[in-house]
Amino acid sequence: MFPLIKVCGMTEAENIRNVELQGVDMIGFIFYPKSPRYLYQMPGYLPACAKRVGVFVNETKENILMYTDRFDLDYIQLHGNEAPEYCRSLRNAGLHLIKAFSISRPKDLLAVSAYNGLCDYYLFDTKTPQYGGSGNQFDWNLLHRYNGPTPFLLSGGINPYSVKALREFCHPYFAGIDINSRFETAPGIKDVERISNFLKELNGFTI
Ligand SMILES: O=C(O)c1ccccc1NCC(=O)[C@H](O)[C@H](O)COP(=O)(O)O
């Protein structure tokens, strides 16, 4: 099986249930009001097998704790300019963290080491003024300068045609992928068939 699969930016109950049935490992909910995938009300279904990931951008600790409690979140994904000390304080409160880093050039990886030991995963995404969900890919070769120790999710513009590149991508700390806008019929609504076909292809089945 391919490493971890996270599907991000889900909003609607039946859609969540059907995506979870594809065997994905993590499902992300975006609690950032400026995102077109903002989850503004509790869906009628939340994942029971896939881990629940709450995505936040420069959010207060108080609100993060409130959402964690309300949605029973397994991971908190920090997608803004959150400092290492802020991550430490969330970790000390018992939260499991995924810290996102926006990558467009080698120097963007310099900030990463300050977060070592504070996060369960890093998520390397494409730099965009909207913080995430750009649908654009960055140069994955830049990640060969990253030498751990935190495992990472690869993100940013992954699409149904990324299978070959993903199967060829090799890195000792590569833990999985995060998919989002390239698998949507509308913001926040995922195309289950597109995801299903993609996962079959990724795992080596022909479709
Ligand atoms: O998806 C959003 O709208 C979003 C907005 C603000 C912060 C984070 C956001 N998404 C977080 C993710 O983990 C996305 O999956 C990631 O940015 C990749 O998205 P895409 O390029 O669309 O595959």
The ligand as a Gaussian input file, in Angstrom:
#p B3LYP/6-31G(d) Opt

LIG

0 1
 O       -7.694000      24.282000       1.139000
 C       -7.847000      25.411000       1.600000
 O       -8.772000      26.152000       1.216000
 C       -6.905000      25.946000       2.647000
 C       -6.991000      27.286000       2.966000
 C       -6.165000      27.802000       3.960000
 C       -5.269000      27.007000       4.612000
 C       -5.162000      25.651000       4.287000
 C       -5.954000      25.103000       3.299000
 N       -5.827000      23.792000       2.934000
 C       -4.956000      22.920000       3.643000
 C       -4.470000      21.691000       2.983000
 O       -3.923000      20.820000       3.667000
 C       -4.544000      21.521000       1.496000
 O       -4.862000      20.212000       1.246000
 C       -3.196000      21.889000       0.872000
 O       -3.043000      23.267000       0.950000
 C       -3.100000      21.467000      -0.616000
 O       -4.174000      21.936000      -1.358000
 P       -4.213000      21.750000      -2.959000
 O       -3.081000      22.533000      -3.534000
 O       -5.528000      22.247000      -3.346000
 O       -4.067000      20.286000      -3.232000

